[in-house]
Amino acid sequence: MAGPVGRVVRRWYPKALSSSLQVPAFQLHMSETAMRASQKDFEHAMNQMKQLKDPGNEVKLKLYALYKQATEGPCNTPKPGVFDLISKAKWDAWNALGSLPKETARQSYVDLVSGLSSSSDSSQVKPEADSKQPEYETLVVTSEDGITKIMMNRPDKKNAITIKMYGEMILALKSASKDDSAITVLTGNGDYYSSGNDLTNFTDTVPGGLEEKAKNDAILLRNFVGCFIDFPKPLIALVNGPAVGIPVTILGLFDIVYASDRATFHTPFSHLGQSPEGCSSYTFPKIMGPSKAAEMLIFGKKLTAAEACAQGLVTEVFPDSTFQKEVWTRLKAYSKLPPNAMRISKQVIRNGEKEKLHAVNAEESRILQERWLSDECMNAIMNFLTRKAKL
């Protein structure tokens, strides 16, 4: 996890910003330029909406909720009376968005209006467009043979996770939760599963300064991890190479983790003045025992695939030369199992812990928000950047 140190980085070590850095961190926020552009798009979408045909009550409720979330933030008005059906429907739609950040709601509103506009323009020519997969820049998402595969696709950067990739992963998971596939798989393209967070995630600022930035990042972290907690289908990680930071910590939320024997697992939080995320403070001790979890989460011990398997974090390890063939043969067999039975089985296994996991996620996010603002965290990040720049 990485803290809100953008302005500090530029002031103390501007030279470091010219290159990409892979850090085991999560930093999900928007630059001021991106936010201005999004606001402009938002205003355009509102005007565009006036020109479109009536999209129906369900879509209008979604648009209303996203508009309110984008302009006012989370729902904080009293719930209407049970007999005020229209107001109650609007309130329910808005309240269902929870703590979704304003900028995310703004973008969702723009995307929804854009989709409605495209559908209106094409009329009846392409009725299948509604079910088309969204387009992604940092992921490759495919759905076939009952399997939705979400592949991180920045192999030249060791699949370092950018702000855009975090947003696209959230979108891809939400889409996969509703599609017709039986199981969902997350993997990386190239030699790495993911090397953690990209340096660009450190460089943006928000008008409210570091405190506002830390608050926004904590909310977004909580929402990102929440997607994994609530995912309704069997969720399988194919760890094709080294993994660092949050790609490791969220593994405890997957149903199965298959790994190549080339894979390694590293969570150097203390080295960066930070603390665990992804519910790992709860799932890791439960999976591998308190002392082994402490070695990873407190002292930053890096595990080999064999060690991770022996400690229960990984389900099974395969030779790298046959990893893809063996794993996909198995997954295709899994995908032919009755999908509803698999969903229900996962629900029975996981539902008892959902409330606990959400509570852990909230607490980890709160603590990290404090850590990001600490001198210790900022100094640790700067020391890390300095060492990297000398290599």
Backbone hydrogen bonds, N-H to C=O, Kabsch-Sander energy under -0.5 kcal/mol:
donor,donor_aa,acceptor,acceptor_aa,energy
2,A,26,F,-0.5
5,V,3,G,-1.7
9,V,5,V,-3.0
10,R,6,G,-2.2
11,R,7,R,-2.0
12,W,8,V,-2.9
13,Y,9,V,-2.9
16,A,13,Y,-1.2
17,L,14,P,-1.3
18,S,15,K,-1.3
19,S,16,A,-1.2
23,V,21,L,-0.7
23,V,197,N,-3.0
25,A,23,V,-2.4
29,H,27,Q,-0.6
35,M,31,S,-2.5
36,R,32,E,-2.3
37,A,33,T,-2.5
38,S,34,A,-2.5
39,Q,35,M,-2.2
40,K,36,R,-2.3
41,D,37,A,-2.5
42,F,38,S,-2.4
43,E,39,Q,-2.4
44,H,40,K,-2.2
45,A,41,D,-2.8
46,M,42,F,-2.1
47,N,43,E,-1.8
48,Q,44,H,-2.7
49,M,45,A,-2.3
50,K,46,M,-0.9
50,K,47,N,-0.5
51,Q,48,Q,-1.4
52,L,48,Q,-0.5
52,L,49,M,-1.0
60,K,56,G,-2.3
61,L,57,N,-2.2
62,K,58,E,-1.7
63,L,59,V,-2.6
64,Y,60,K,-2.5
65,A,61,L,-2.6
66,L,62,K,-2.6
67,Y,63,L,-2.4
68,K,64,Y,-2.6
69,Q,65,A,-2.5
70,A,66,L,-2.5
71,T,67,Y,-1.9
72,E,68,K,-3.0
73,G,68,K,-0.8
73,G,69,Q,-0.9
84,D,81,G,-1.4
85,L,83,F,-1.6
88,K,84,D,-2.6
89,A,85,L,-2.4
90,K,86,I,-2.1
91,W,87,S,-2.6
92,D,88,K,-2.9
93,A,89,A,-2.0
94,W,90,K,-2.3
95,N,91,W,-3.2
96,A,92,D,-1.8
97,L,94,W,-1.5
98,G,95,N,-1.7
100,L,97,L,-1.9
105,A,101,P,-2.4
106,R,102,K,-2.7
107,Q,103,E,-2.1
108,S,104,T,-2.4
109,Y,105,A,-2.4
110,V,106,R,-2.2
111,D,107,Q,-2.7
112,L,108,S,-2.5
113,V,109,Y,-2.6
114,S,110,V,-2.6
115,G,111,D,-2.3
116,L,112,L,-2.2
117,S,113,V,-2.6
118,S,114,S,-2.5
119,S,115,G,-2.3
120,S,116,L,-2.3
121,D,117,S,-2.5
122,S,118,S,-2.2
123,S,119,S,-1.0
125,V,122,S,-2.6
129,A,126,K,-1.8
130,D,127,P,-0.7
131,S,128,E,-1.3
132,K,129,A,-1.6
140,V,151,M,-2.2
142,T,140,V,-0.5
142,T,149,K,-2.0
144,E,147,I,-2.2
147,I,144,E,-2.0
148,T,183,I,-2.3
149,K,142,T,-2.8
149,K,147,I,-0.6
150,I,148,T,-0.5
150,I,185,V,-3.4
151,M,140,V,-2.2
151,M,149,K,-0.6
152,M,150,I,-0.5
152,M,187,T,-2.7
153,N,138,T,-3.1
157,K,154,R,-1.9
158,K,155,P,-1.4
159,N,154,R,-2.9
160,A,157,K,-1.4
161,I,196,G,-3.8
162,T,160,A,-0.6
166,Y,162,T,-2.1
167,G,163,I,-2.1
168,E,164,K,-2.6
169,M,165,M,-2.6
170,I,166,Y,-2.0
171,L,167,G,-2.1
172,A,168,E,-2.9
173,L,169,M,-2.5
174,K,170,I,-2.2
175,S,171,L,-2.3
176,A,172,A,-2.7
177,S,173,L,-1.9
178,K,174,K,-0.6
178,K,175,S,-1.1
179,D,175,S,-0.9
182,A,146,G,-2.2
183,I,146,G,-1.7
184,T,234,P,-2.3
185,V,148,T,-2.9
186,L,236,I,-2.4
187,T,150,I,-2.2
188,G,238,L,-0.6
189,N,152,M,-2.2
193,Y,242,P,-1.7
194,S,242,P,-1.6
195,S,158,K,-1.7
197,N,23,V,-7.8
198,D,161,I,-2.1
201,N,198,D,-1.8
202,F,199,L,-2.6
203,T,200,T,-0.9
209,G,206,V,-2.3
212,E,208,G,-0.6
213,K,209,G,-2.3
214,A,210,L,-2.8
215,K,211,E,-2.1
216,N,212,E,-2.6
217,D,213,K,-2.5
218,A,214,A,-2.1
219,I,215,K,-1.9
220,L,216,N,-2.4
221,L,217,D,-2.7
222,R,218,A,-2.1
223,N,219,I,-2.1
224,F,220,L,-2.5
225,V,221,L,-2.6
226,G,222,R,-2.0
227,C,223,N,-1.2
227,C,224,F,-0.8
228,F,224,F,-0.8
228,F,225,V,-0.7
229,I,225,V,-1.9
230,D,226,G,-2.3
231,F,227,C,-0.5
236,I,184,T,-2.7
237,A,256,I,-2.4
238,L,186,L,-2.7
239,V,237,A,-0.7
239,V,258,Y,-3.0
240,N,238,L,-1.2
243,A,264,T,-2.1
244,V,194,S,-1.7
245,G,266,H,-2.5
248,V,245,G,-2.1
249,T,245,G,-1.9
250,I,246,I,-1.9
251,L,248,V,-1.8
252,G,249,T,-0.8
253,L,250,I,-2.2
254,F,251,L,-1.5
255,D,235,L,-2.5
256,I,235,L,-1.4
258,Y,237,A,-2.7
259,A,316,E,-2.2
260,S,239,V,-2.5
261,D,318,F,-1.8
263,A,260,S,-1.7
265,F,303,L,-2.3
266,H,243,A,-1.8
269,F,267,T,-1.9
272,L,268,P,-0.7
272,L,269,F,-1.4
273,G,270,S,-1.6
274,Q,269,F,-2.4
280,S,277,E,-1.5
282,Y,279,C,-1.5
283,T,279,C,-3.0
284,F,280,S,-1.6
286,K,282,Y,-1.3
287,I,283,T,-2.4
288,M,284,F,-3.0
289,G,284,F,-0.5
289,G,285,P,-1.6
293,A,289,G,-2.2
294,A,290,P,-2.2
295,E,291,S,-1.8
296,M,292,K,-1.4
297,L,293,A,-3.2
298,I,294,A,-2.2
299,F,294,A,-1.8
300,G,296,M,-0.8
301,K,295,E,-3.0
303,L,265,F,-2.6
305,A,263,A,-1.1
308,A,304,T,-2.6
309,C,305,A,-2.2
310,A,306,A,-2.3
311,Q,307,E,-1.8
312,G,309,C,-1.3
313,L,308,A,-1.7
314,V,308,A,-1.4
315,T,257,V,-2.8
316,E,257,V,-1.2
318,F,259,A,-2.5
322,T,319,P,-1.3
323,F,319,P,-1.0
326,E,322,T,-2.8
327,V,323,F,-2.5
328,W,324,Q,-2.3
329,T,325,K,-1.7
330,R,326,E,-1.7
331,L,327,V,-2.6
332,K,328,W,-2.2
333,A,329,T,-1.2
334,Y,330,R,-2.2
335,S,331,L,-2.4
336,K,333,A,-1.0
337,L,334,Y,-1.9
342,M,338,P,-1.8
343,R,339,P,-2.3
344,I,340,N,-2.6
345,S,341,A,-2.4
346,K,342,M,-2.3
347,Q,343,R,-2.5
348,V,344,I,-2.5
349,I,345,S,-2.2
350,R,346,K,-3.1
351,N,347,Q,-2.5
353,E,350,R,-2.3
354,K,350,R,-0.7
354,K,351,N,-0.7
355,E,351,N,-0.6
357,L,353,E,-2.8
358,H,354,K,-2.6
359,A,355,E,-1.8
360,V,356,K,-2.5
361,N,357,L,-2.8
362,A,358,H,-2.2
363,E,359,A,-2.2
364,E,360,V,-3.0
365,S,361,N,-2.2
366,R,362,A,-2.1
367,I,363,E,-2.5
368,L,364,E,-2.4
369,Q,365,S,-2.0
370,E,366,R,-1.4
371,R,367,I,-2.3
372,W,368,L,-2.8
373,L,369,Q,-0.7
373,L,370,E,-0.6
374,S,371,R,-1.8
378,M,374,S,-2.0
379,N,375,D,-2.8
380,A,376,E,-2.2
381,I,377,C,-2.5
382,M,378,M,-2.3
383,N,379,N,-2.4
384,F,380,A,-2.0
385,L,381,I,-2.5
386,T,382,M,-2.4
387,R,383,N,-2.2
388,K,384,F,-2.3
389,A,385,L,-2.3
390,K,386,T,-1.2
391,L,387,R,-0.7
391,L,388,K,-0.9
